[in-house]
Amino acid sequence: MGIAERLLAWYDAYKRELPWRENKDAYRVWVSEIMLQQTRVEAVKGYYERWMEVFPNPAALAAADEDQVVKQWEGLGYYSRARNLLAGVREVCAQYGGQVPEDEGLVRALPGVGEYTAGAILSIAYDKRIPAVDGNVMRIFSRLFALADDILKPAAKRQVRQLVAAHMSAARPGDFNQALMDLGSAVCIPKRPRCEQCPLQRLCQAREQGIEHLLPVRTPKKEPLPVALAAALIVKDDCYLVRKRPPGGVLTGMWEFPAIELETAQKNCPAALVAGIRQQLGQQIVVNAEAYHFIHVFSHRKWDISFYQCSWLDGGELPAGAQWAHPDSWSQLAWAGPHRKAAQAIEMARLAQ
Ligand code: SF4
């Protein structure tokens, strides 16, 4: 038996029961694949089920407003995924009558849909014989064929894609791709692959050479850049000053307490916060004690953020995107990561009073 036959027999026996596998609807597959980018299966399950209750089909999602969509995504991170999904689904409703097209070029042209996602949607929903090569598949095929190239290089990805295309099942391409996903998650795992449980062990060159633990070859990632921030908890008439993060940076459109990035030498410097709030929002404040401190790690950045209790003194009209918000209304806001932690801490303190 070849790769496809062995893999599919194993998949039929051991495949994972997952909420997005209940049927092969293209919209459902699309949502699951976008949620699963950078996020573990276990973390996605609950979000996926809640999402499908609120937005059960493309029309329901297309009619939603962006704030509602981002709120539904809150906690999953990488919020541009939610915005792109919304834009893509609106395009599908406007151009294709709410039906995800079957043409690879048209699917690839949708916002947020890359080569992998297009392959997953088209193979699973429409039985198209198109590879879906992600990190799991790169790892499995690097080992199967004992590939020595760095898998982060585009040439290595092209090579693996060709190998997958050559070996994938013609009759069950969607199951073939999903079987690779399951194998990469449960058997051919990054450290200590469980080769004795693997349906492909007899075909695996890395296993034969005893080098499976050395593959795939990967140049180490850069450490996230440390960024120090100070945020102001400014209270006026029981309301806090909050604003939407502007476009162009991380967490665009998410809500935050106004914050500034600090130079290394200014770290936790209240004077810089006073000046920053005056400059950005036209408000005069006095910075009091530090209330909370969080470390929040993104893929490329590591925020070291301190939240200061501040007294409001004076100020004019707020710029667009900023407002005074009472804590009772905060559950409507989609907060940027560490700002959500601060908001929760404030709400807990209020409840304890
Ligand atoms: Fe991965 Fe081991 Fe299977 Fe090879 S035999 S594909 S290294 S789990």
Residues whose N, C-alpha, C, O or C-beta is under 5 A from the ligand:
A	BS01	SF4	I140 R143 L144 V187 C188 P193 R194 C195 C198 L200 Q201 C204 R207 E212
